[in-house]
Amino acid sequence: MSKLLQKNNDRNIITVMYKYYKKYVPYLFILPAAILLFLFFFIPFFETVVLSFKDYSTDLYSPGFIGLENYKILLTSKEFYKVICNTLLYLIGAVPVLTIIPLVLAILINQKIRCLNLYKVLIYIPVIISIVVVAIAFKWLYATQGILNYIAEILGFSAIEWLTSPDVAIWSVIAVTIYKGIGYYMMIYLSALIGAPKELLEAADVDGANLLQKHLNVTIPYLMPTIALVVTVSSISALKVFAEIYVMTRGGPLDSTKTIVYYIYERAFENLDLSMASAASVILLIIVMIFSILNILVFERKKYQP
């Protein structure tokens, strides 16, 4: 009798341990990522918020608390408004192209054509090349005596000030971002097209739909979650663009290519004004959050409805 009771007790203990195992073990798998996230994101984030309420412009070693003064200076600064406008212009110029062209390329490459893998490699090569290398190469192309102006002169056009004209420079840099990102977003679309409902495409063929109608009515609605992902990722990338501007224009000419991330870099590492750079970083975070919320409301609202 005592042995039977002992076995029952052991079984109860094992059952309880198994329940705790199922309940808490998933948190152990999350723990390493949570620690890294806490150390390298949350601590720097809260430290940045604290720095944005201090004044480093006069004393770098013992800054004083000044409250919202940094934010007031930024929000009343013509330079900062120009930086915000440049950033939004960069967003408007890059994101639609990085959403539509990769989608078109993915649909074309998803057809049964010869040398398919070769086309994929050729389009994807710019993605694996360092952005610094790409920016330097385009800087040579955009030079006054560069290849692009040489071709323009052959065609009878005058030389274009690609990086020295305030009206043209930002579009020249946007072209580099587009060139670098097309292959990346095309691969995202291609991975989604693998699971596209072939039976619906076949039904559209039976109904006599042409290629354009078939993709507008079947493929694109199916890809809407992927399109939302591409819009979100490309928007965040456009908002935090830095390397292209640093290598090609340094924010010039006349601050026409200075975006918010370059402004933060300039304030923090060239002017050593950490408080103003921190305030601008917080404002950038708010802008990114606004675009993320807009993405959810426009593209993914149904996903979060009960």
C-alpha positions as CSV (number, residue, x, y, z in Angstrom):
1,M,0.0,0.0,0.0
2,S,2.8,2.4,0.9
3,K,4.5,1.6,-2.4
4,L,1.4,2.4,-4.3
5,L,1.0,5.7,-2.5
6,Q,4.6,6.5,-3.2
7,K,4.1,5.9,-6.9
8,N,1.0,8.1,-7.0
9,N,3.0,10.9,-5.2
10,D,5.8,10.6,-7.7
11,R,3.3,10.8,-10.6
12,N,1.7,13.9,-9.1
13,I,5.2,15.5,-8.7
14,I,6.1,14.7,-12.3
15,T,2.7,16.0,-13.5
16,V,3.2,19.3,-11.6
17,M,6.8,19.6,-12.8
18,Y,5.7,19.0,-16.4
19,K,3.0,21.7,-16.1
20,Y,5.6,24.2,-14.8
21,Y,7.9,23.1,-17.6
22,K,5.4,23.8,-20.3
23,K,4.5,27.1,-18.6
24,Y,7.9,28.6,-18.0
25,V,10.3,27.0,-20.4
26,P,9.2,29.3,-23.4
27,Y,10.3,32.3,-21.3
28,L,13.8,30.8,-20.9
29,F,14.1,30.7,-24.7
30,I,13.0,34.4,-24.8
31,L,15.3,35.4,-22.0
32,P,18.6,35.8,-24.0
33,A,16.9,38.0,-26.6
34,A,15.2,40.0,-23.9
35,I,18.5,40.6,-22.1
36,L,20.2,41.8,-25.4
37,L,17.1,44.0,-26.2
38,F,17.2,45.5,-22.7
39,L,21.0,46.2,-22.8
40,F,21.3,47.5,-26.4
41,F,17.8,49.1,-26.9
42,F,15.9,50.0,-23.8
43,I,18.8,51.3,-21.7
44,P,20.2,53.5,-24.6
45,F,16.6,54.6,-25.4
46,F,15.9,55.8,-21.8
47,E,19.4,57.4,-21.6
48,T,18.7,59.3,-24.8
49,V,15.4,60.6,-23.4
50,V,17.1,61.7,-20.2
51,L,19.9,63.4,-22.3
52,S,17.3,65.3,-24.3
53,F,16.2,67.2,-21.1
54,K,19.8,68.4,-20.4
55,D,22.0,71.1,-21.8
56,Y,25.4,69.9,-23.2
57,S,26.0,73.0,-25.3
58,T,27.9,74.9,-22.5
59,D,29.3,72.1,-20.3
60,L,29.9,68.6,-21.6
61,Y,30.8,67.1,-18.3
62,S,28.2,68.4,-15.9
63,P,25.1,69.3,-18.0
64,G,22.2,71.0,-16.3
65,F,18.5,70.0,-16.5
66,I,16.6,72.4,-18.8
67,G,13.3,70.4,-19.3
68,L,11.7,70.8,-22.8
69,E,13.9,73.7,-23.9
70,N,15.8,71.5,-26.5
71,Y,12.5,70.5,-28.0
72,K,11.3,74.1,-28.2
73,I,14.6,75.1,-29.9
74,L,14.2,72.3,-32.4
75,L,10.6,73.0,-33.2
76,T,11.2,76.7,-33.7
77,S,14.3,76.2,-35.8
78,K,14.1,76.8,-39.6
79,E,17.1,74.5,-40.1
80,F,15.3,71.6,-38.4
81,Y,12.1,72.2,-40.4
82,K,14.2,72.0,-43.6
83,V,15.7,68.8,-42.3
84,I,12.2,67.3,-41.7
85,C,11.1,68.5,-45.1
86,N,14.1,66.9,-46.7
87,T,13.4,63.6,-44.9
88,L,9.8,63.6,-45.9
89,L,10.8,64.4,-49.5
90,Y,13.2,61.4,-49.4
91,L,10.4,59.3,-48.1
92,I,8.0,60.4,-50.8
93,G,10.6,59.9,-53.5
94,A,11.9,56.5,-52.5
95,V,9.1,54.5,-51.0
96,P,6.6,54.4,-53.9
97,V,9.4,53.3,-56.3
98,L,10.7,50.7,-53.9
99,T,7.2,49.3,-53.5
100,I,6.1,49.2,-57.1
101,I,9.2,48.4,-59.2
102,P,10.3,45.4,-57.1
103,L,6.7,44.1,-57.3
104,V,6.6,44.4,-61.1
105,L,10.0,42.7,-61.4
106,A,9.0,39.9,-59.0
107,I,5.8,39.2,-61.1
108,L,7.8,39.2,-64.3
109,I,10.6,37.0,-62.9
110,N,8.0,34.6,-61.4
111,Q,7.0,33.6,-65.0
112,K,8.5,30.6,-66.7
113,I,11.4,32.3,-68.6
114,R,14.9,31.2,-69.5
115,C,18.0,32.2,-67.4
116,L,15.7,32.9,-64.4
117,N,18.4,32.5,-61.8
118,L,20.8,34.8,-63.8
119,Y,18.2,37.6,-63.7
120,K,17.7,37.1,-60.0
121,V,21.5,37.3,-59.4
122,L,21.9,40.4,-61.6
123,I,19.1,42.3,-59.8
124,Y,20.2,41.2,-56.3
125,I,23.9,42.0,-56.7
126,P,23.6,45.7,-55.6
127,V,22.1,44.4,-52.3
128,I,25.2,42.5,-51.3
129,I,27.6,45.3,-52.2
130,S,28.4,47.7,-49.4
131,I,26.4,51.0,-49.5
132,V,29.6,52.9,-49.1
133,V,31.0,51.3,-52.3
134,V,27.8,52.0,-54.2
135,A,27.7,55.6,-53.0
136,I,31.4,56.2,-54.0
137,A,30.7,54.6,-57.5
138,F,27.6,56.8,-58.0
139,K,29.6,59.9,-56.8
140,W,32.1,59.2,-59.7
141,L,29.2,58.8,-62.1
142,Y,27.6,62.1,-60.9
143,A,30.9,64.0,-61.2
144,T,31.0,67.1,-63.5
145,Q,33.3,65.2,-65.9
146,G,31.7,61.8,-65.0
147,I,30.1,59.2,-67.3
148,L,26.6,60.5,-67.0
149,N,27.5,64.0,-68.1
150,Y,29.6,62.6,-70.9
151,I,26.6,60.7,-72.2
152,A,24.4,63.8,-71.8
153,E,26.9,65.8,-73.9
154,I,27.0,63.2,-76.6
155,L,23.2,63.3,-76.7
156,G,23.3,67.1,-77.1
157,F,22.3,68.0,-73.5
158,S,24.3,70.3,-71.2
159,A,26.1,68.9,-68.2
160,I,23.9,68.4,-65.1
161,E,25.0,69.4,-61.6
162,W,24.0,66.1,-60.1
163,L,25.4,66.7,-56.6
164,T,26.0,70.5,-56.6
165,S,22.6,71.8,-57.5
166,P,20.2,72.1,-54.5
167,D,17.2,71.2,-56.7
168,V,18.8,68.0,-58.1
169,A,21.1,66.7,-55.4
170,I,18.5,65.0,-53.2
171,W,17.0,63.2,-56.2
172,S,20.4,61.9,-57.2
173,V,20.9,60.5,-53.7
174,I,17.4,59.0,-53.7
175,A,18.3,57.2,-57.0
176,V,21.2,55.4,-55.1
177,T,18.9,54.2,-52.4
178,I,16.4,52.9,-55.0
179,Y,19.2,51.2,-56.9
180,K,20.4,49.5,-53.7
181,G,17.0,48.4,-52.5
182,I,15.2,47.1,-55.6
183,G,16.7,43.6,-55.4
184,Y,16.1,43.2,-51.7
185,Y,12.4,44.0,-51.9
186,M,12.0,42.0,-55.1
187,M,13.2,38.9,-53.2
188,I,10.6,39.6,-50.5
189,Y,7.8,39.6,-53.1
190,L,9.2,36.5,-54.8
191,S,9.2,34.6,-51.5
192,A,5.5,35.6,-51.1
193,L,4.6,34.7,-54.7
194,I,5.7,31.1,-54.0
195,G,2.5,30.5,-52.0
196,A,0.2,32.4,-54.4
197,P,-3.1,30.5,-55.1
198,K,-2.4,28.9,-58.5
199,E,-6.0,27.6,-58.7
200,L,-7.3,31.2,-58.7
201,L,-4.8,32.2,-61.4
202,E,-5.9,29.2,-63.5
203,A,-9.6,30.1,-62.9
204,A,-8.8,33.7,-64.1
205,D,-7.2,32.2,-67.3
206,V,-10.4,30.1,-67.9
207,D,-12.5,33.3,-67.5
208,G,-10.5,34.9,-70.2
209,A,-8.6,37.4,-68.0
210,N,-5.4,38.9,-69.6
211,L,-2.1,39.1,-67.7
212,L,-2.8,42.5,-66.2
213,Q,-6.3,41.7,-65.0
214,K,-5.1,38.4,-63.6
215,H,-2.4,40.0,-61.4
216,L,-4.6,43.0,-60.4
217,N,-7.5,40.8,-59.3
218,V,-5.6,37.8,-57.8
219,T,-1.9,38.4,-57.2
220,I,-1.9,41.9,-55.8
221,P,-4.8,41.3,-53.3
222,Y,-2.9,38.2,-52.1
223,L,0.3,40.2,-51.7
224,M,-1.3,43.0,-49.7
225,P,0.3,41.9,-46.4
226,T,3.7,41.7,-48.1
227,I,3.2,45.1,-49.8
228,A,2.4,46.5,-46.3
229,L,5.7,45.0,-45.0
230,V,7.7,46.5,-47.9
231,V,6.1,49.9,-47.4
232,T,6.9,49.8,-43.7
233,V,10.5,48.6,-44.0
234,S,11.3,51.0,-46.9
235,S,9.7,53.9,-45.1
236,I,11.8,53.3,-42.0
237,S,14.9,52.8,-44.2
238,A,14.2,56.1,-45.9
239,L,13.6,57.9,-42.6
240,K,17.0,56.8,-41.3
241,V,19.1,57.1,-44.4
242,F,22.6,58.2,-43.6
243,A,25.5,56.5,-45.5
244,E,24.6,57.8,-48.9
245,I,24.4,61.3,-47.7
246,Y,27.5,61.1,-45.7
247,V,29.6,59.8,-48.6
248,M,28.1,61.8,-51.4
249,T,27.0,65.2,-50.2
250,R,27.6,65.7,-46.4
251,G,24.2,67.3,-46.3
252,G,24.9,69.9,-49.0
253,P,24.6,71.8,-51.1
254,L,22.9,74.5,-48.9
255,D,21.5,71.7,-46.6
256,S,19.4,70.4,-49.5
257,T,20.2,66.8,-48.7
258,K,20.5,67.0,-44.9
259,T,18.1,64.5,-43.4
260,I,17.2,64.0,-39.8
261,V,19.7,61.2,-39.1
262,Y,22.5,63.2,-40.7
263,Y,21.4,66.2,-38.6
264,I,21.6,64.0,-35.5
265,Y,25.1,62.8,-36.4
266,E,26.2,66.4,-37.1
267,R,24.9,67.6,-33.8
268,A,26.3,64.8,-31.7
269,F,29.8,64.1,-33.3
270,E,30.7,67.4,-35.0
271,N,29.2,70.0,-32.7
272,L,29.3,67.7,-29.5
273,D,25.8,68.9,-28.6
274,L,24.5,65.6,-27.3
275,S,21.3,67.0,-25.8
276,M,20.1,68.5,-29.0
277,A,21.0,65.3,-30.9
278,S,19.1,63.3,-28.3
279,A,16.0,65.5,-28.7
280,A,16.1,65.1,-32.5
281,S,16.5,61.3,-32.0
282,V,13.3,61.2,-29.8
283,I,11.4,63.2,-32.5
284,L,12.7,60.7,-35.1
285,L,11.3,57.9,-33.0
286,I,7.9,59.6,-32.8
287,I,7.9,60.0,-36.6
288,V,8.7,56.4,-37.2
289,M,6.0,55.3,-34.7
290,I,3.5,57.5,-36.6
291,F,4.3,55.9,-39.9
292,S,4.1,52.4,-38.3
293,I,0.6,53.2,-36.9
294,L,-0.5,54.6,-40.2
295,N,0.7,51.4,-41.9
296,I,-1.4,49.3,-39.4
297,L,-4.5,51.5,-40.0
298,V,-4.2,51.4,-43.8
299,F,-2.9,48.0,-44.6
300,E,-3.4,45.7,-41.5
301,R,-6.4,47.0,-39.7
302,K,-8.4,43.9,-40.3
303,K,-5.7,41.7,-38.8
304,Y,-6.0,43.3,-35.4
305,Q,-9.8,43.4,-35.3
306,P,-11.5,40.8,-33.1
